[in-house]
Amino acid sequence: MAEAANVRQNLQNVPSIFEISAAETLDNLIYPALSKVFDYFGLRLDFKLWGNIRVREELSPLVTWILQYLYLRKRASSFGESFYGLQRTASATGELLNRRQQFSSATLLTLLPYVERKLRTRSAQHDDTYAWESQLIKLFHVYNASKAVHTFLYLIKYAVSHSPIFRALHLTLRYPSEPPKEDKWTFIFLKMLEVLAFFLQFIQWWYSNDQRRKVGGTLQNPEPMQEQELKESEPQKGECPVCLMKLQTATACAVSGYVYCWKCIVTHLKEHGNCPVTKYPITIDDLVRIYET
């Protein structure tokens, strides 16, 4: 009877895949949401490293790593895992994270989404990507497939870890057996950060592609162009309005409907941030490749 009670307690201590997925979703939106905030205020790392080498990089990965490491040190869980009441423990002994596992967990939580986001953004904006970048993207595909397999095995109670990273670090997720021991100010500070999660979710929602389509990409719809202005800027059929040559890798602008060469519109977008013909504000997400059949 005592053994049955112990088994039941262990089963109840295992979080469901839905809670784990929700925690991962919250962790994954920290970096893009902070990027939007820091880009809005123009906060970036910009300093001279050595000789003519200058570092120009966004600040959000560093802040994300500090935030994750703080939670891993204080609560043995990431920001999202702590929000949903989960805790990382050693899969064999059930002990909390040691210093090496805290550091490696924070680094992987920050580095993997950052690298994947950078690679996919560069791949979408440039046709001439390096071979090693394509190989890294393929490795991320393999990792995501491996993670799906681990999730399925965890779902049928065949594996103690839900992802290959947790398995490599010999970790698993459990409910904490007792509340974390924190001083008053640490508790208040971490609670304030958890309230910040709602703000981060709002930022991510506001800048999501679906919502941008619903509101037209801006808070206020642009004024319609005069008919005379449209006739003056109207390109010839089959020509790119930017280079005035035959379209190469035709790409449509979802906001205005005009079609440009891929390289022409991307180059113009980096400098001006608007449609060359209508001058409506657009982003790289408003560009749609046109494939001939």
Secondary structure as UniProt FT lines:
FT   HELIX           2..12
FT   HELIX           17..28
FT   HELIX           30..41
FT   STRAND          44..50
FT   TURN            51..52
FT   STRAND          53..58
FT   HELIX           60..75
FT   HELIX           79..83
FT   TURN            84..85
FT   STRAND          87..90
FT   TURN            91..93
FT   HELIX           99..125
FT   HELIX           131..155
FT   TURN            156..157
FT   HELIX           164..168
FT   TURN            169..170
FT   STRAND          171..174
FT   HELIX           184..206
FT   HELIX           209..214
FT   TURN            215..217
FT   HELIX           227..233
FT   TURN            237..238
FT   TURN            241..243
FT   STRAND          250..253
FT   TURN            254..256
FT   STRAND          259..261
FT   HELIX           262..272
FT   TURN            276..278
FT   HELIX           284..286
FT   STRAND          287..289
//
